[in-house]
Amino acid sequence: MAHFMDVHHGMHGVTSDQLQKAHQADLALEKDEDVHFEHAWADPDSGTVFCLSEAPSADAVQRVHERAGHKADEIHEVPLSA
Amino acid sequence: MAHFMDVHHGMHGVTSDQLQKAHQADLALEKDEDVHFEHAWADPDSGTVFCLSEAPSADAVQRVHERAGHKADEIHEVPLSA
């Protein structure tokens, strides 16, 4: 298992309710791919959403996001943290 | 106080030791700006570093990073999280 930070662009004006619902949609599907979405952060002004997850691969992260209806624009494996 | 996610590009091949030292440099300076750097994650392959902080402003975050020698390329206020 590895950690990933994925990034969604173009989410201008995203609301707290929309972020919660999107995150819940990921959580409802993640077990199928052995992924766990740990946290999501959103900047409504620039339309950027960051999601931190633990997963077997970037492809597994993307499959959950795609099935939940919000494909990621970037997925970075982040093996280093401080 | 607000939360910020800042992003550094071009950090290809960053090592765990380099990330720890950079984070420690931020921690050593952050009090001057009333900032706290909570966590940093790095993807050495794409050269991307993400830093999560709590701070009074994006400018305060940048001042700490600049003094520590690693100016951020993007600073996103992230008022929403899930």
N, CA and C atoms of all chains as a GROMACS GRO file, in nm:
protein
  492
    1MET      N    1   0.085  -0.119   0.000
    1MET     CA    2   0.000   0.000   0.000
    1MET      C    3   0.088   0.124   0.000
    2ALA      N    4   0.041   0.226  -0.067
    2ALA     CA    5   0.116   0.351  -0.080
    2ALA      C    6   0.020   0.467  -0.056
    3HIS      N    7   0.078   0.584  -0.039
    3HIS     CA    8  -0.005   0.704  -0.026
    3HIS      C    9  -0.005   0.783  -0.157
    4PHE      N   10  -0.119   0.844  -0.184
    4PHE     CA   11  -0.137   0.922  -0.306
    4PHE      C   12  -0.204   1.055  -0.273
    5MET      N   13  -0.161   1.159  -0.345
    5MET     CA   14  -0.231   1.288  -0.340
    5MET      C   15  -0.284   1.311  -0.482
    6ASP      N   16  -0.414   1.316  -0.495
    6ASP     CA   17  -0.468   1.346  -0.628
    6ASP      C   18  -0.527   1.485  -0.629
    7VAL      N   19  -0.533   1.542  -0.750
    7VAL     CA   20  -0.574   1.681  -0.767
    7VAL      C   21  -0.682   1.690  -0.874
    8HIS      N   22  -0.787   1.763  -0.841
    8HIS     CA   23  -0.896   1.791  -0.936
    8HIS      C   24  -0.895   1.941  -0.966
    9HIS      N   25  -0.897   1.976  -1.093
    9HIS     CA   26  -0.904   2.117  -1.133
    9HIS      C   27  -1.046   2.149  -1.183
   10GLY      N   28  -1.074   2.278  -1.196
   10GLY     CA   29  -1.202   2.320  -1.256
   10GLY      C   30  -1.322   2.312  -1.164
   11MET      N   31  -1.297   2.297  -1.032
   11MET     CA   32  -1.407   2.283  -0.937
   11MET      C   33  -1.442   2.419  -0.874
   12HIS      N   34  -1.443   2.522  -0.956
   12HIS     CA   35  -1.469   2.658  -0.905
   12HIS      C   36  -1.605   2.665  -0.836
   13GLY      N   37  -1.606   2.726  -0.720
   13GLY     CA   38  -1.731   2.746  -0.647
   13GLY      C   39  -1.782   2.623  -0.574
   14VAL      N   40  -1.700   2.517  -0.568
   14VAL     CA   41  -1.743   2.396  -0.496
   14VAL      C   42  -1.784   2.436  -0.352
   15THR      N   43  -1.895   2.379  -0.306
   15THR     CA   44  -1.945   2.409  -0.172
   15THR      C   45  -1.905   2.299  -0.074
   16SER      N   46  -1.919   2.331   0.054
   16SER     CA   47  -1.890   2.232   0.157
   16SER      C   48  -1.977   2.108   0.140
   17ASP      N   49  -2.105   2.129   0.110
   17ASP     CA   50  -2.198   2.018   0.092
   17ASP      C   51  -2.156   1.931  -0.027
   18GLN      N   52  -2.116   1.993  -0.136
   18GLN     CA   53  -2.072   1.917  -0.254
   18GLN      C   54  -1.946   1.836  -0.224
   19LEU      N   55  -1.854   1.898  -0.149
   19LEU     CA   56  -1.730   1.826  -0.115
   19LEU      C   57  -1.761   1.706  -0.025
   20GLN      N   58  -1.847   1.727   0.074
   20GLN     CA   59  -1.884   1.616   0.164
   20GLN      C   60  -1.948   1.502   0.084
   21LYS      N   61  -2.040   1.536  -0.007
   21LYS     CA   62  -2.109   1.433  -0.084
   21LYS      C   63  -2.014   1.357  -0.176
   22ALA      N   64  -1.920   1.431  -0.237
   22ALA     CA   65  -1.822   1.367  -0.325
   22ALA      C   66  -1.733   1.272  -0.244
   23HIS      N   67  -1.691   1.319  -0.126
   23HIS     CA   68  -1.605   1.236  -0.041
   23HIS      C   69  -1.682   1.112   0.006
   24GLN      N   70  -1.808   1.130   0.042
   24GLN     CA   71  -1.889   1.014   0.085
   24GLN      C   72  -1.907   0.915  -0.029
   25ALA      N   73  -1.919   0.965  -0.151
   25ALA     CA   74  -1.933   0.877  -0.268
   25ALA      C   75  -1.806   0.793  -0.286
   26ASP      N   76  -1.690   0.856  -0.264
   26ASP     CA   77  -1.563   0.781  -0.270
   26ASP      C   78  -1.559   0.675  -0.160
   27LEU      N   79  -1.596   0.715  -0.039
   27LEU     CA   80  -1.590   0.622   0.075
   27LEU      C   81  -1.683   0.503   0.054
   28ALA      N   82  -1.795   0.525  -0.014
   28ALA     CA   83  -1.892   0.417  -0.036
   28ALA      C   84  -1.841   0.313  -0.136
   29LEU      N   85  -1.745   0.354  -0.220
   29LEU     CA   86  -1.696   0.266  -0.326
   29LEU      C   87  -1.556   0.213  -0.302
   30GLU      N   88  -1.482   0.275  -0.210
   30GLU     CA   89  -1.338   0.251  -0.201
   30GLU      C   90  -1.299   0.107  -0.167
   31LYS      N   91  -1.384   0.038  -0.090
   31LYS     CA   92  -1.348  -0.098  -0.047
   31LYS      C   93  -1.332  -0.193  -0.165
   32ASP      N   94  -1.407  -0.168  -0.273
   32ASP     CA   95  -1.397  -0.255  -0.392
   32ASP      C   96  -1.257  -0.255  -0.450
   33GLU      N   97  -1.183  -0.146  -0.427
   33GLU     CA   98  -1.049  -0.131  -0.486
   33GLU      C   99  -0.940  -0.133  -0.378
   34ASP      N  100  -0.978  -0.163  -0.254
   34ASP     CA  101  -0.882  -0.165  -0.143
   34ASP      C  102  -0.814  -0.029  -0.123
   35VAL      N  103  -0.891   0.077  -0.150
   35VAL     CA  104  -0.843   0.215  -0.134
   35VAL      C  105  -0.905   0.274  -0.008
   36HIS      N  106  -0.834   0.366   0.056
   36HIS     CA  107  -0.900   0.446   0.161
   36HIS      C  108  -0.869   0.594   0.140
   37PHE      N  109  -0.975   0.670   0.121
   37PHE     CA  110  -0.960   0.815   0.108
   37PHE      C  111  -0.956   0.876   0.247
   38GLU      N  112  -0.840   0.930   0.283
   38GLU     CA  113  -0.820   0.978   0.420
   38GLU      C  114  -0.871   1.120   0.442
   39HIS      N  115  -0.854   1.205   0.341
   39HIS     CA  116  -0.890   1.346   0.361
   39HIS      C  117  -0.903   1.414   0.226
   40ALA      N  118  -0.988   1.516   0.220
   40ALA     CA  119  -1.000   1.599   0.100
   40ALA      C  120  -1.002   1.745   0.144
   41TRP      N  121  -0.941   1.831   0.062
   41TRP     CA  122  -0.936   1.975   0.090
   41TRP      C  123  -0.977   2.047  -0.039
   42ALA      N  124  -1.052   2.155  -0.026
   42ALA     CA  125  -1.095   2.227  -0.146
   42ALA      C  126  -1.071   2.376  -0.137
   43ASP      N  127  -1.027   2.431  -0.250
   43ASP     CA  128  -1.010   2.576  -0.271
   43ASP      C  129  -1.114   2.617  -0.376
   44PRO      N  130  -1.230   2.666  -0.333
   44PRO     CA  131  -1.335   2.701  -0.429
   44PRO      C  132  -1.293   2.814  -0.524
   45ASP      N  133  -1.204   2.902  -0.480
   45ASP     CA  134  -1.164   3.016  -0.564
   45ASP      C  135  -1.086   2.972  -0.688
   46SER      N  136  -0.987   2.885  -0.668
   46SER     CA  137  -0.909   2.838  -0.784
   46SER      C  138  -0.970   2.711  -0.843
   47GLY      N  139  -1.072   2.656  -0.775
   47GLY     CA  140  -1.136   2.534  -0.825
   47GLY      C  141  -1.051   2.410  -0.812
   48THR      N  142  -0.970   2.405  -0.706
   48THR     CA  143  -0.877   2.293  -0.688
   48THR      C  144  -0.919   2.208  -0.568
   49VAL      N  145  -0.924   2.077  -0.588
   49VAL     CA  146  -0.952   1.983  -0.479
   49VAL      C  147  -0.835   1.887  -0.468
   50PHE      N  148  -0.787   1.864  -0.346
   50PHE     CA  149  -0.677   1.772  -0.317
   50PHE      C  150  -0.734   1.656  -0.235
   51CYS      N  151  -0.702   1.533  -0.274
   51CYS     CA  152  -0.747   1.416  -0.197
   51CYS      C  153  -0.627   1.331  -0.160
   52LEU      N  154  -0.617   1.298  -0.032
   52LEU     CA  155  -0.510   1.211   0.018
   52LEU      C  156  -0.569   1.071   0.038
   53SER      N  157  -0.501   0.971  -0.015
   53SER     CA  158  -0.551   0.835  -0.001
   53SER      C  159  -0.438   0.736   0.023
   54GLU      N  160  -0.478   0.620   0.073
   54GLU     CA  161  -0.387   0.506   0.081
   54GLU      C  162  -0.445   0.401  -0.013
   55ALA      N  163  -0.362   0.347  -0.101
   55ALA     CA  164  -0.415   0.261  -0.207
   55ALA      C  165  -0.307   0.171  -0.262
   56PRO      N  166  -0.348   0.064  -0.331
   56PRO     CA  167  -0.248  -0.025  -0.393
   56PRO      C  168  -0.185   0.036  -0.518
   57SER      N  169  -0.251   0.131  -0.584
   57SER     CA  170  -0.197   0.191  -0.706
   57SER      C  171  -0.274   0.318  -0.741
   58ALA      N  172  -0.214   0.400  -0.827
   58ALA     CA  173  -0.283   0.520  -0.876
   58ALA      C  174  -0.405   0.481  -0.958
   59ASP      N  175  -0.395   0.370  -1.032
   59ASP     CA  176  -0.510   0.325  -1.112
   59ASP      C  177  -0.629   0.291  -1.022
   60ALA      N  178  -0.601   0.231  -0.907
   60ALA     CA  179  -0.711   0.197  -0.815
   60ALA      C  180  -0.778   0.324  -0.763
   61VAL      N  181  -0.698   0.426  -0.731
   61VAL     CA  182  -0.753   0.556  -0.688
   61VAL      C  183  -0.843   0.612  -0.798
   62GLN      N  184  -0.792   0.609  -0.921
   62GLN     CA  185  -0.870   0.667  -1.031
   62GLN      C  186  -0.999   0.589  -1.057
   63ARG      N  187  -0.994   0.457  -1.045
   63ARG     CA  188  -1.116   0.379  -1.068
   63ARG      C  189  -1.227   0.418  -0.970
   64VAL      N  190  -1.190   0.439  -0.843
   64VAL     CA  191  -1.291   0.482  -0.744
   64VAL      C  192  -1.344   0.620  -0.782
   65HIS      N  193  -1.254   0.713  -0.810
   65HIS     CA  194  -1.298   0.849  -0.845
   65HIS      C  195  -1.387   0.849  -0.971
   66GLU      N  196  -1.350   0.767  -1.070
   66GLU     CA  197  -1.430   0.762  -1.194
   66GLU      C  198  -1.569   0.708  -1.166
   67ARG      N  199  -1.577   0.600  -1.089
   67ARG     CA  200  -1.709   0.541  -1.057
   67ARG      C  201  -1.792   0.638  -0.975
   68ALA      N  202  -1.726   0.724  -0.894
   68ALA     CA  203  -1.798   0.822  -0.812
   68ALA      C  204  -1.835   0.946  -0.893
   69GLY      N  205  -1.786   0.952  -1.019
   69GLY     CA  206  -1.828   1.062  -1.105
   69GLY      C  207  -1.736   1.182  -1.106
   70HIS      N  208  -1.615   1.168  -1.052
   70HIS     CA  209  -1.523   1.282  -1.051
   70HIS      C  210  -1.379   1.235  -1.070
   71LYS      N  211  -1.346   1.208  -1.197
   71LYS     CA  212  -1.211   1.163  -1.233
   71LYS      C  213  -1.107   1.267  -1.190
   72ALA      N  214  -0.995   1.222  -1.137
   72ALA     CA  215  -0.887   1.314  -1.097
   72ALA      C  216  -0.807   1.359  -1.220
   73ASP      N  217  -0.755   1.481  -1.214
   73ASP     CA  218  -0.671   1.533  -1.322
   73ASP      C  219  -0.524   1.495  -1.304
   74GLU      N  220  -0.482   1.480  -1.180
   74GLU     CA  221  -0.344   1.439  -1.149
   74GLU      C  222  -0.351   1.340  -1.034
   75ILE      N  223  -0.267   1.237  -1.037
   75ILE     CA  224  -0.254   1.148  -0.921
   75ILE      C  225  -0.106   1.130  -0.895
   76HIS      N  226  -0.062   1.175  -0.779
   76HIS     CA  227   0.078   1.168  -0.741
   76HIS      C  228   0.098   1.066  -0.631
   77GLU      N  229   0.183   0.968  -0.655
   77GLU     CA  230   0.223   0.882  -0.543
   77GLU      C  231   0.316   0.965  -0.456
   78VAL      N  232   0.290   0.967  -0.325
   78VAL     CA  233   0.372   1.048  -0.233
   78VAL      C  234   0.437   0.956  -0.129
   79PRO      N  235   0.548   0.892  -0.169
   79PRO     CA  236   0.614   0.798  -0.077
   79PRO      C  237   0.684   0.868   0.039
   80LEU      N  238   0.708   0.999   0.024
   80LEU     CA  239   0.778   1.073   0.129
   80LEU      C  240   0.681   1.166   0.201
   81SER      N  241   0.694   1.173   0.334
   81SER     CA  242   0.616   1.272   0.406
   81SER      C  243   0.692   1.318   0.529
   82ALA      N  244   0.656   1.436   0.576
   82ALA     CA  245   0.723   1.495   0.692
   82ALA      C  246   0.621   1.572   0.773
   83MET      N  247  -0.749   3.247   1.147
   83MET     CA  248  -0.656   3.150   1.090
   83MET      C  249  -0.728   3.063   0.986
   84ALA      N  250  -0.654   3.026   0.885
   84ALA     CA  251  -0.712   2.945   0.776
   84ALA      C  252  -0.614   2.834   0.741
   85HIS      N  253  -0.663   2.740   0.664
   85HIS     CA  254  -0.575   2.633   0.616
   85HIS      C  255  -0.534   2.658   0.472
   86PHE      N  256  -0.412   2.618   0.441
   86PHE     CA  257  -0.356   2.636   0.307
   86PHE      C  258  -0.288   2.507   0.261
   87MET      N  259  -0.301   2.479   0.130
   87MET     CA  260  -0.222   2.372   0.068
   87MET      C  261  -0.134   2.441  -0.034
   88ASP      N  262  -0.002   2.433  -0.014
   88ASP     CA  263   0.085   2.491  -0.115
   88ASP      C  264   0.156   2.382  -0.191
   89VAL      N  265   0.198   2.416  -0.313
   89VAL     CA  266   0.254   2.317  -0.405
   89VAL      C  267   0.386   2.369  -0.459
   90HIS      N  268   0.486   2.282  -0.458
   90HIS     CA  269   0.617   2.313  -0.516
   90HIS      C  270   0.638   2.219  -0.635
   91HIS      N  271   0.678   2.275  -0.749
   91HIS     CA  272   0.707   2.193  -0.866
   91HIS      C  273   0.858   2.187  -0.887
   92GLY      N  274   0.902   2.096  -0.972
   92GLY     CA  275   1.043   2.090  -1.012
   92GLY      C  276   1.135   2.027  -0.909
   93MET      N  277   1.075   1.954  -0.812
   93MET     CA  278   1.155   1.892  -0.705
   93MET      C  279   1.187   1.746  -0.739
   94HIS      N  280   1.218   1.720  -0.865
   94HIS     CA  281   1.245   1.583  -0.909
   94HIS      C  282   1.358   1.520  -0.829
   95GLY      N  283   1.336   1.398  -0.784
   95GLY     CA  284   1.440   1.324  -0.714
   95GLY      C  285   1.459   1.366  -0.569
   96VAL      N  286   1.369   1.448  -0.517
   96VAL     CA  287   1.381   1.488  -0.376
   96VAL      C  288   1.388   1.362  -0.289
   97THR      N  289   1.476   1.366  -0.189
   97THR     CA  290   1.493   1.251  -0.100
   97THR      C  291   1.418   1.275   0.032
   98SER      N  292   1.403   1.167   0.106
   98SER     CA  293   1.337   1.177   0.236
   98SER      C  294   1.414   1.273   0.326
   99ASP      N  295   1.546   1.265   0.324
   99ASP     CA  296   1.629   1.352   0.406
   99ASP      C  297   1.612   1.499   0.367
  100GLN      N  298   1.608   1.526   0.238
  100GLN     CA  299   1.588   1.664   0.191
  100GLN      C  300   1.451   1.717   0.233
  101LEU      N  301   1.349   1.632   0.224
  101LEU     CA  302   1.215   1.675   0.263
  101LEU      C  303   1.210   1.706   0.412
  102GLN      N  304   1.271   1.617   0.492
  102GLN     CA  305   1.272   1.640   0.638
  102GLN      C  306   1.343   1.772   0.672
  103LYS      N  307   1.458   1.795   0.606
  103LYS     CA  308   1.534   1.917   0.635
  103LYS      C  309   1.457   2.042   0.594
  104ALA      N  310   1.390   2.036   0.480
  104ALA     CA  311   1.312   2.151   0.432
  104ALA      C  312   1.196   2.178   0.529
  105HIS      N  313   1.132   2.070   0.573
  105HIS     CA  314   1.019   2.086   0.667
  105HIS      C  315   1.069   2.142   0.800
  106GLN      N  316   1.183   2.093   0.847
  106GLN     CA  317   1.239   2.144   0.973
  106GLN      C  318   1.276   2.292   0.960
  107ALA      N  319   1.324   2.333   0.842
  107ALA     CA  320   1.358   2.474   0.820
  107ALA      C  321   1.232   2.560   0.829
  108ASP      N  322   1.121   2.510   0.774
  108ASP     CA  323   0.994   2.582   0.786
  108ASP      C  324   0.952   2.591   0.934
  109LEU      N  325   0.962   2.479   1.004
  109LEU     CA  326   0.918   2.476   1.145
  109LEU      C  327   1.001   2.573   1.231
  110ALA      N  328   1.128   2.587   1.195
  110ALA     CA  329   1.216   2.673   1.274
  110ALA      C  330   1.182   2.822   1.255
  111LEU      N  331   1.116   2.854   1.145
  111LEU     CA  332   1.086   2.995   1.112
  111LEU      C  333   0.940   3.033   1.129
  112GLU      N  334   0.852   2.933   1.136
  112GLU     CA  335   0.708   2.959   1.122
  112GLU      C  336   0.649   3.050   1.229
  113LYS      N  337   0.706   3.044   1.350
  113LYS     CA  338   0.646   3.122   1.460
  113LYS      C  339   0.651   3.272   1.432
  114ASP      N  340   0.754   3.316   1.358
  114ASP     CA  341   0.766   3.459   1.326
  114ASP      C  342   0.645   3.511   1.249
  115GLU      N  343   0.580   3.420   1.177
  115GLU     CA  344   0.466   3.460   1.092
  115GLU      C  345   0.334   3.402   1.142
  116ASP      N  346   0.336   3.341   1.260
  116ASP     CA  347   0.215   3.281   1.318
  116ASP      C  348   0.158   3.172   1.226
  117VAL      N  349   0.249   3.101   1.159
  117VAL     CA  350   0.213   2.991   1.068
  117VAL      C  351   0.246   2.859   1.136
  118HIS      N  352   0.169   2.753   1.106
  118HIS     CA  353   0.214   2.620   1.145
  118HIS      C  354   0.204   2.524   1.026
  119PHE      N  355   0.318   2.468   0.989
  119PHE     CA  356   0.321   2.369   0.882
  119PHE      C  357   0.289   2.233   0.942
  120GLU      N  358   0.172   2.180   0.904
  120GLU     CA  359   0.122   2.058   0.967
  120GLU      C  360   0.180   1.931   0.904
  121HIS      N  361   0.198   1.934   0.771
  121HIS     CA  362   0.241   1.812   0.704
  121HIS      C  363   0.294   1.846   0.565
  122ALA      N  364   0.385   1.764   0.517
  122ALA     CA  365   0.436   1.778   0.380
  122ALA      C  366   0.442   1.640   0.318
  123TRP      N  367   0.411   1.632   0.188
  123TRP     CA  368   0.414   1.506   0.113
  123TRP      C  369   0.492   1.531  -0.016
  124ALA      N  370   0.572   1.434  -0.058
  124ALA     CA  371   0.650   1.454  -0.180
  124ALA      C  372   0.639   1.337  -0.276
  125ASP      N  373   0.630   1.373  -0.404
  125ASP     CA  374   0.634   1.278  -0.516
  125ASP      C  375   0.764   1.305  -0.592
  126PRO      N  376   0.870   1.229  -0.563
  126PRO     CA  377   0.998   1.255  -0.629
  126PRO      C  378   0.993   1.235  -0.780
  127ASP      N  379   0.905   1.147  -0.829
  127ASP     CA  380   0.898   1.119  -0.974
  127ASP      C  381   0.851   1.240  -1.053
  128SER      N  382   0.742   1.303  -1.008
  128SER     CA  383   0.692   1.421  -1.080
  128SER      C  384   0.753   1.550  -1.025
  129GLY      N  385   0.829   1.538  -0.915
  129GLY     CA  386   0.892   1.657  -0.857
  129GLY      C  387   0.794   1.751  -0.788
  130THR      N  388   0.689   1.693  -0.729
  130THR     CA  389   0.585   1.774  -0.667
  130THR      C  390   0.587   1.758  -0.515
  131VAL      N  391   0.583   1.870  -0.443
  131VAL     CA  392   0.574   1.867  -0.298
  131VAL      C  393   0.449   1.945  -0.256
  132PHE      N  394   0.371   1.886  -0.167
  132PHE     CA  395   0.250   1.948  -0.114
  132PHE      C  396   0.272   1.976   0.034
  133CYS      N  397   0.239   2.099   0.079
  133CYS     CA  398   0.251   2.133   0.220
  133CYS      C  399   0.117   2.185   0.272
  134LEU      N  400   0.072   2.127   0.383
  134LEU     CA  401  -0.051   2.171   0.448
  134LEU      C  402  -0.014   2.258   0.568
  135SER      N  403  -0.076   2.375   0.577
  135SER     CA  404  -0.043   2.464   0.688
  135SER      C  405  -0.167   2.533   0.741
  136GLU      N  406  -0.152   2.587   0.862
  136GLU     CA  407  -0.253   2.676   0.919
  136GLU      C  408  -0.183   2.811   0.932
  137ALA      N  409  -0.248   2.917   0.885
  137ALA     CA  410  -0.178   3.045   0.878
  137ALA      C  411  -0.277   3.160   0.868
  138PRO      N  412  -0.230   3.281   0.898
  138PRO     CA  413  -0.319   3.397   0.885
  138PRO      C  414  -0.342   3.438   0.740
  139SER      N  415  -0.251   3.403   0.648
  139SER     CA  416  -0.266   3.442   0.507
  139SER      C  417  -0.171   3.360   0.420
  140ALA      N  418  -0.200   3.361   0.290
  140ALA     CA  419  -0.109   3.295   0.195
  140ALA      C  420   0.026   3.366   0.193
  141ASP      N  421   0.024   3.497   0.208
  141ASP     CA  422   0.150   3.572   0.209
  141ASP      C  423   0.239   3.528   0.325
  142ALA      N  424   0.178   3.502   0.441
  142ALA     CA  425   0.256   3.457   0.557
  142ALA      C  426   0.321   3.321   0.528
  143VAL      N  427   0.244   3.231   0.465
  143VAL     CA  428   0.298   3.100   0.426
  143VAL      C  429   0.419   3.120   0.334
  144GLN      N  430   0.401   3.208   0.234
  144GLN     CA  431   0.508   3.227   0.137
  144GLN      C  432   0.632   3.290   0.202
  145ARG      N  433   0.612   3.383   0.294
  145ARG     CA  434   0.728   3.445   0.360
  145ARG      C  435   0.813   3.341   0.433
  146VAL      N  436   0.747   3.246   0.501
  146VAL     CA  437   0.823   3.141   0.570
  146VAL      C  438   0.898   3.055   0.467
  147HIS      N  439   0.828   3.013   0.363
  147HIS     CA  440   0.891   2.927   0.261
  147HIS      C  441   1.009   3.001   0.194
  148GLU      N  442   0.991   3.130   0.166
  148GLU     CA  443   1.099   3.206   0.100
  148GLU      C  444   1.222   3.215   0.190
  149ARG      N  445   1.197   3.246   0.318
  149ARG     CA  446   1.310   3.257   0.411
  149ARG      C  447   1.380   3.122   0.428
  150ALA      N  448   1.303   3.013   0.417
  150ALA     CA  449   1.361   2.879   0.430
  150ALA      C  450   1.430   2.835   0.301
  151GLY      N  451   1.415   2.916   0.194
  151GLY     CA  452   1.487   2.887   0.070
  151GLY      C  453   1.411   2.805  -0.031
  152HIS      N  454   1.279   2.791  -0.012
  152HIS     CA  455   1.201   2.712  -0.109
  152HIS      C  456   1.063   2.774  -0.128
  153LYS      N  457   1.060   2.878  -0.210
  153LYS     CA  458   0.935   2.948  -0.242
  153LYS      C  459   0.834   2.851  -0.306
  154ALA      N  460   0.708   2.864  -0.267
  154ALA     CA  461   0.604   2.779  -0.326
  154ALA      C  462   0.562   2.832  -0.463
  155ASP      N  463   0.523   2.740  -0.552
  155ASP     CA  464   0.475   2.780  -0.684
  155ASP      C  465   0.326   2.811  -0.684
  156GLU      N  466   0.252   2.745  -0.595
  156GLU     CA  467   0.107   2.770  -0.581
  156GLU      C  468   0.075   2.770  -0.432
  157ILE      N  469  -0.014   2.858  -0.390
  157ILE     CA  470  -0.065   2.852  -0.252
  157ILE      C  471  -0.217   2.862  -0.259
  158HIS      N  472  -0.284   2.757  -0.216
  158HIS     CA  473  -0.430   2.751  -0.220
  158HIS      C  474  -0.486   2.759  -0.079
  159GLU      N  475  -0.571   2.858  -0.053
  159GLU     CA  476  -0.646   2.853   0.072
  159GLU      C  477  -0.750   2.742   0.056
  160VAL      N  478  -0.758   2.655   0.156
  160VAL     CA  479  -0.852   2.541   0.149
  160VAL      C  480  -0.950   2.550   0.267
  161PRO      N  481  -1.053   2.635   0.252
  161PRO     CA  482  -1.149   2.653   0.362
  161PRO      C  483  -1.238   2.531   0.382
  162LEU      N  484  -1.245   2.443   0.281
  162LEU     CA  485  -1.332   2.325   0.290
  162LEU      C  486  -1.249   2.199   0.305
  163SER      N  487  -1.295   2.111   0.394
  163SER     CA  488  -1.228   1.981   0.401
  163SER      C  489  -1.328   1.874   0.440
  164ALA      N  490  -1.294   1.751   0.407
  164ALA     CA  491  -1.383   1.638   0.434
  164ALA      C  492  -1.298   1.517   0.467
   0.00000   0.00000   0.00000
